[in-house]
Amino acid sequence: MKYSKPADGSTSHTADETSPLWSGFTKMSRDALFNLDQHGFQAHVFTHVGQWGTHVDPPSHFHGGLRPLDQLEVREQLLPLVVINIHEKVAVNHDYTVSMDDVIDWEKRNGSIPRGAFVALRTDWSTRWPDHASMLNRDAAGISHTPGWSREVIDYLFDERAVTACGHETLDTDPGSATSRSDFSLEGLVLSKDRYQIELLANLSEVPEVGALVVAAFPKIGGASGFPVRVFAIAPV
């Protein structure tokens, strides 16, 4: 099969000091260590949490004894891409969580989700970036109304279909109704399977629901519990 060249920045956001992130984290900062005028070259010191911008969460993010970032294998960074599209349901109900019916419908159209796939949940929530308030979508009581995964789908994908990783456009794996109660159990479930996830994906509307490859280009930093990642899809021609 022939593949086209990836679009620039295909499924990652550009991140900077203003980028949305979990409320418990501090925003990124950068300081110029050297500059062009004085030194003839420039270099910056960046201070940011690992979970900044489009980022990867390895199993160690939630579970001691499971793999940190540097122990994820290269073969886990180039995968067949599956996109489960629920954006129309999310447009009607911001609290919608993906169901087994959504997965079954996908498999009726495309066949079984391939073993080792990266499964991305398309909600079109990334169109709200970089508006932090819009990403959180809180009501007057402070409850976030954001879509998310479901336990039954996570178990099916990882246990029955043996996928390698999953990703989503929102800040969290769990829907806002859960995270507003500090319930991050679905994220813990994904990572407990010794698999990784990517948060804050972008532009999933521009890639096919089946047939593309996804590249997750994250560095090999010893013991890291997360790090920004450049993700792009390569679609067949």
MIKE-323832 format. One record per residue (C-alpha): x, y, z negated; residue in one letter. Coordinates in Angstrom, 3 decimals. Layout:
N
X=X | Y=Y | Z=Z | r=a
...
END
This chain:
237
X=0.000 | Y=0.000 | Z=0.000 | r=m
X=1.235 | Y=3.503 | Z=0.845 | r=k
X=0.947 | Y=6.301 | Z=-1.680 | r=y
X=0.769 | Y=10.052 | Z=-1.217 | r=s
X=3.007 | Y=12.525 | Z=-2.978 | r=k
X=1.621 | Y=13.603 | Z=-6.360 | r=p
X=0.173 | Y=17.065 | Z=-6.801 | r=a
X=2.288 | Y=19.354 | Z=-8.963 | r=d
X=1.397 | Y=18.972 | Z=-12.645 | r=g
X=-1.381 | Y=16.608 | Z=-11.610 | r=s
X=-2.805 | Y=15.422 | Z=-14.915 | r=t
X=-0.908 | Y=17.529 | Z=-17.477 | r=s
X=-1.583 | Y=21.013 | Z=-18.806 | r=h
X=0.993 | Y=23.777 | Z=-18.886 | r=t
X=1.622 | Y=24.310 | Z=-22.595 | r=a
X=2.929 | Y=27.406 | Z=-24.367 | r=d
X=2.628 | Y=29.335 | Z=-27.629 | r=e
X=-1.126 | Y=29.833 | Z=-27.135 | r=t
X=-2.071 | Y=26.228 | Z=-26.346 | r=s
X=-4.881 | Y=24.561 | Z=-28.322 | r=p
X=-3.835 | Y=21.959 | Z=-30.862 | r=l
X=-5.147 | Y=20.183 | Z=-33.937 | r=w
X=-5.933 | Y=22.661 | Z=-36.725 | r=s
X=-3.469 | Y=21.021 | Z=-39.117 | r=g
X=-0.508 | Y=21.773 | Z=-36.848 | r=f
X=1.420 | Y=25.020 | Z=-36.389 | r=t
X=1.735 | Y=26.594 | Z=-32.980 | r=k
X=4.862 | Y=26.252 | Z=-30.880 | r=m
X=7.583 | Y=28.902 | Z=-31.092 | r=s
X=10.686 | Y=29.523 | Z=-29.003 | r=r
X=13.838 | Y=31.471 | Z=-29.721 | r=d
X=16.492 | Y=32.499 | Z=-27.227 | r=a
X=19.838 | Y=31.042 | Z=-28.258 | r=l
X=21.628 | Y=32.361 | Z=-25.170 | r=f
X=20.400 | Y=34.801 | Z=-22.519 | r=n
X=21.338 | Y=35.619 | Z=-18.946 | r=l
X=22.335 | Y=39.238 | Z=-19.552 | r=d
X=24.827 | Y=38.500 | Z=-22.325 | r=q
X=25.956 | Y=34.959 | Z=-21.608 | r=h
X=25.271 | Y=34.266 | Z=-17.948 | r=g
X=22.912 | Y=31.424 | Z=-18.777 | r=f
X=19.872 | Y=30.936 | Z=-20.931 | r=q
X=18.955 | Y=28.322 | Z=-23.522 | r=a
X=16.072 | Y=28.226 | Z=-25.965 | r=h
X=15.302 | Y=26.515 | Z=-29.241 | r=v
X=11.740 | Y=25.191 | Z=-29.241 | r=f
X=9.885 | Y=24.393 | Z=-32.448 | r=t
X=6.718 | Y=22.385 | Z=-31.989 | r=h
X=4.883 | Y=19.394 | Z=-33.361 | r=v
X=5.169 | Y=16.183 | Z=-31.359 | r=g
X=1.436 | Y=16.341 | Z=-30.639 | r=q
X=1.653 | Y=19.545 | Z=-28.584 | r=w
X=0.022 | Y=20.076 | Z=-25.204 | r=g
X=-0.546 | Y=16.962 | Z=-23.137 | r=t
X=1.208 | Y=14.435 | Z=-25.362 | r=h
X=1.792 | Y=10.772 | Z=-26.071 | r=v
X=0.900 | Y=9.109 | Z=-29.365 | r=d
X=2.871 | Y=5.895 | Z=-29.945 | r=p
X=1.647 | Y=3.286 | Z=-32.454 | r=p
X=3.871 | Y=4.695 | Z=-35.221 | r=s
X=1.842 | Y=7.927 | Z=-35.194 | r=h
X=-0.688 | Y=6.171 | Z=-37.452 | r=f
X=0.941 | Y=2.901 | Z=-38.469 | r=h
X=4.231 | Y=2.310 | Z=-40.254 | r=g
X=6.108 | Y=-0.659 | Z=-38.882 | r=g
X=4.674 | Y=-0.334 | Z=-35.378 | r=l
X=6.584 | Y=1.047 | Z=-32.416 | r=r
X=7.811 | Y=4.641 | Z=-32.285 | r=p
X=8.263 | Y=6.460 | Z=-28.993 | r=l
X=11.715 | Y=5.128 | Z=-28.131 | r=d
X=10.517 | Y=1.524 | Z=-28.396 | r=q
X=7.883 | Y=1.914 | Z=-25.685 | r=l
X=9.214 | Y=0.180 | Z=-22.599 | r=e
X=9.815 | Y=1.727 | Z=-19.192 | r=v
X=7.327 | Y=-0.714 | Z=-17.664 | r=r
X=4.649 | Y=0.911 | Z=-19.842 | r=e
X=5.227 | Y=4.282 | Z=-18.187 | r=q
X=4.213 | Y=3.348 | Z=-14.621 | r=l
X=0.779 | Y=1.738 | Z=-14.550 | r=l
X=-2.308 | Y=1.203 | Z=-12.403 | r=p
X=-4.765 | Y=3.981 | Z=-13.195 | r=l
X=-8.424 | Y=3.405 | Z=-14.024 | r=v
X=-10.684 | Y=6.446 | Z=-14.460 | r=v
X=-14.010 | Y=5.942 | Z=-16.225 | r=i
X=-16.156 | Y=8.926 | Z=-15.309 | r=n
X=-18.738 | Y=10.084 | Z=-17.847 | r=i
X=-18.599 | Y=13.816 | Z=-17.107 | r=h
X=-22.242 | Y=14.088 | Z=-16.022 | r=e
X=-23.445 | Y=12.518 | Z=-19.276 | r=k
X=-21.130 | Y=14.766 | Z=-21.269 | r=v
X=-22.523 | Y=17.835 | Z=-19.503 | r=a
X=-25.951 | Y=16.906 | Z=-20.873 | r=v
X=-24.767 | Y=15.700 | Z=-24.288 | r=n
X=-21.472 | Y=17.077 | Z=-25.604 | r=h
X=-21.444 | Y=14.390 | Z=-28.320 | r=d
X=-21.579 | Y=11.533 | Z=-25.819 | r=y
X=-19.294 | Y=8.552 | Z=-26.389 | r=t
X=-18.388 | Y=6.101 | Z=-23.645 | r=v
X=-20.480 | Y=2.928 | Z=-23.741 | r=s
X=-20.090 | Y=-0.622 | Z=-22.522 | r=m
X=-22.717 | Y=0.188 | Z=-19.888 | r=d
X=-20.306 | Y=2.769 | Z=-18.452 | r=d
X=-17.539 | Y=0.167 | Z=-18.317 | r=v
X=-19.798 | Y=-2.509 | Z=-16.831 | r=i
X=-20.975 | Y=-0.076 | Z=-14.154 | r=d
X=-17.326 | Y=0.669 | Z=-13.297 | r=w
X=-16.535 | Y=-3.031 | Z=-13.002 | r=e
X=-19.601 | Y=-3.646 | Z=-10.834 | r=k
X=-18.257 | Y=-1.096 | Z=-8.350 | r=r
X=-14.564 | Y=-1.949 | Z=-8.524 | r=n
X=-14.076 | Y=-5.398 | Z=-10.025 | r=g
X=-12.472 | Y=-6.207 | Z=-13.360 | r=s
X=-10.268 | Y=-3.566 | Z=-14.934 | r=i
X=-6.745 | Y=-4.780 | Z=-14.125 | r=p
X=-4.534 | Y=-6.182 | Z=-16.844 | r=r
X=-1.911 | Y=-3.653 | Z=-17.926 | r=g
X=-3.865 | Y=-0.629 | Z=-16.679 | r=a
X=-3.908 | Y=2.891 | Z=-18.058 | r=f
X=-7.568 | Y=3.767 | Z=-18.641 | r=v
X=-8.400 | Y=7.477 | Z=-18.573 | r=a
X=-11.728 | Y=8.820 | Z=-19.793 | r=l
X=-12.959 | Y=11.576 | Z=-17.509 | r=r
X=-15.187 | Y=14.089 | Z=-19.273 | r=t
X=-14.086 | Y=17.282 | Z=-17.461 | r=d
X=-13.403 | Y=18.711 | Z=-20.932 | r=w
X=-10.035 | Y=19.867 | Z=-19.590 | r=s
X=-11.809 | Y=22.683 | Z=-17.718 | r=t
X=-12.157 | Y=24.373 | Z=-21.126 | r=r
X=-8.369 | Y=24.637 | Z=-21.508 | r=w
X=-6.742 | Y=26.816 | Z=-22.846 | r=p
X=-9.696 | Y=28.242 | Z=-24.807 | r=d
X=-9.243 | Y=26.737 | Z=-28.267 | r=h
X=-12.758 | Y=27.566 | Z=-29.460 | r=a
X=-14.272 | Y=26.056 | Z=-26.332 | r=s
X=-12.173 | Y=22.908 | Z=-26.712 | r=m
X=-13.401 | Y=22.452 | Z=-30.297 | r=l
X=-16.993 | Y=23.479 | Z=-29.463 | r=n
X=-18.042 | Y=24.042 | Z=-33.070 | r=r
X=-21.561 | Y=24.936 | Z=-34.139 | r=d
X=-22.533 | Y=27.426 | Z=-36.842 | r=a
X=-21.892 | Y=24.787 | Z=-39.514 | r=a
X=-18.367 | Y=24.171 | Z=-38.230 | r=g
X=-19.152 | Y=20.771 | Z=-36.710 | r=i
X=-17.351 | Y=20.030 | Z=-33.438 | r=s
X=-19.417 | Y=18.710 | Z=-30.565 | r=h
X=-16.959 | Y=16.908 | Z=-28.313 | r=t
X=-17.127 | Y=13.588 | Z=-26.448 | r=p
X=-15.013 | Y=10.575 | Z=-27.248 | r=g
X=-14.361 | Y=6.869 | Z=-27.160 | r=w
X=-16.358 | Y=4.126 | Z=-28.873 | r=s
X=-15.168 | Y=1.140 | Z=-30.882 | r=r
X=-16.803 | Y=-1.415 | Z=-28.593 | r=e
X=-15.124 | Y=-0.002 | Z=-25.488 | r=v
X=-11.700 | Y=0.253 | Z=-27.134 | r=i
X=-11.898 | Y=-3.359 | Z=-28.307 | r=d
X=-13.054 | Y=-4.528 | Z=-24.890 | r=y
X=-10.344 | Y=-2.694 | Z=-22.967 | r=l
X=-7.433 | Y=-3.732 | Z=-25.159 | r=f
X=-8.575 | Y=-7.185 | Z=-26.293 | r=d
X=-10.502 | Y=-8.490 | Z=-23.278 | r=e
X=-8.849 | Y=-6.610 | Z=-20.411 | r=r
X=-5.377 | Y=-6.294 | Z=-21.999 | r=a
X=-4.849 | Y=-2.704 | Z=-20.858 | r=v
X=-1.574 | Y=-1.020 | Z=-21.773 | r=t
X=-2.747 | Y=2.462 | Z=-22.741 | r=a
X=-5.621 | Y=4.909 | Z=-22.658 | r=c
X=-6.017 | Y=8.656 | Z=-22.410 | r=g
X=-8.571 | Y=11.443 | Z=-22.605 | r=h
X=-9.042 | Y=15.159 | Z=-21.982 | r=e
X=-10.101 | Y=16.135 | Z=-25.497 | r=t
X=-7.940 | Y=16.917 | Z=-28.521 | r=l
X=-8.902 | Y=13.637 | Z=-30.189 | r=d
X=-9.803 | Y=10.026 | Z=-29.463 | r=t
X=-12.797 | Y=10.206 | Z=-31.792 | r=d
X=-15.821 | Y=12.377 | Z=-30.990 | r=p
X=-16.148 | Y=15.709 | Z=-32.745 | r=g
X=-18.949 | Y=14.419 | Z=-34.960 | r=s
X=-16.351 | Y=12.085 | Z=-36.516 | r=a
X=-13.282 | Y=14.336 | Z=-36.577 | r=t
X=-15.319 | Y=17.038 | Z=-38.296 | r=s
X=-15.500 | Y=14.562 | Z=-41.212 | r=r
X=-11.754 | Y=13.863 | Z=-40.911 | r=s
X=-12.600 | Y=10.475 | Z=-39.405 | r=d
X=-9.909 | Y=9.467 | Z=-36.914 | r=f
X=-10.607 | Y=5.738 | Z=-37.107 | r=s
X=-10.818 | Y=5.179 | Z=-33.346 | r=l
X=-7.390 | Y=6.695 | Z=-32.805 | r=e
X=-6.137 | Y=4.440 | Z=-35.567 | r=g
X=-7.784 | Y=1.489 | Z=-33.836 | r=l
X=-6.061 | Y=2.144 | Z=-30.505 | r=v
X=-2.653 | Y=2.534 | Z=-32.103 | r=l
X=-3.156 | Y=-0.486 | Z=-34.385 | r=s
X=-3.097 | Y=-2.631 | Z=-31.241 | r=k
X=0.554 | Y=-1.570 | Z=-30.743 | r=d
X=-0.467 | Y=0.415 | Z=-27.675 | r=r
X=-0.137 | Y=4.102 | Z=-26.937 | r=y
X=-2.505 | Y=6.853 | Z=-25.916 | r=q
X=-2.196 | Y=10.218 | Z=-24.191 | r=i
X=-4.266 | Y=13.194 | Z=-25.272 | r=e
X=-5.209 | Y=16.385 | Z=-23.442 | r=l
X=-5.087 | Y=15.008 | Z=-19.920 | r=l
X=-6.070 | Y=17.381 | Z=-17.115 | r=a
X=-7.577 | Y=17.302 | Z=-13.625 | r=n
X=-8.981 | Y=13.774 | Z=-13.745 | r=l
X=-11.611 | Y=14.985 | Z=-11.273 | r=s
X=-8.858 | Y=15.086 | Z=-8.639 | r=e
X=-7.845 | Y=11.416 | Z=-8.821 | r=v
X=-9.790 | Y=8.335 | Z=-7.682 | r=p
X=-11.442 | Y=6.046 | Z=-10.221 | r=e
X=-9.367 | Y=3.126 | Z=-8.951 | r=v
X=-6.332 | Y=2.559 | Z=-6.755 | r=g
X=-3.920 | Y=5.202 | Z=-8.033 | r=a
X=-0.794 | Y=4.793 | Z=-10.132 | r=l
X=-0.079 | Y=6.907 | Z=-13.199 | r=v
X=3.364 | Y=7.972 | Z=-14.383 | r=v
X=3.809 | Y=8.976 | Z=-18.028 | r=a
X=7.208 | Y=10.667 | Z=-18.238 | r=a
X=8.123 | Y=11.011 | Z=-21.893 | r=f
X=11.646 | Y=11.106 | Z=-23.352 | r=p
X=13.357 | Y=8.407 | Z=-25.400 | r=k
X=13.648 | Y=10.069 | Z=-28.807 | r=i
X=14.537 | Y=7.759 | Z=-31.662 | r=g
X=11.782 | Y=7.286 | Z=-34.211 | r=g
X=9.482 | Y=9.894 | Z=-32.640 | r=a
X=5.805 | Y=9.712 | Z=-33.611 | r=s
X=4.705 | Y=11.730 | Z=-30.591 | r=g
X=5.983 | Y=14.106 | Z=-27.930 | r=f
X=4.775 | Y=16.242 | Z=-25.009 | r=p
X=4.513 | Y=14.242 | Z=-21.802 | r=v
X=4.367 | Y=15.029 | Z=-18.091 | r=r
X=1.685 | Y=12.825 | Z=-16.565 | r=v
X=0.876 | Y=12.575 | Z=-12.877 | r=f
X=-1.130 | Y=10.304 | Z=-10.645 | r=a
X=-0.028 | Y=8.962 | Z=-7.275 | r=i
X=-3.037 | Y=8.183 | Z=-5.114 | r=a
X=-3.105 | Y=5.810 | Z=-2.132 | r=p
X=-3.289 | Y=7.358 | Z=1.338 | r=v
END
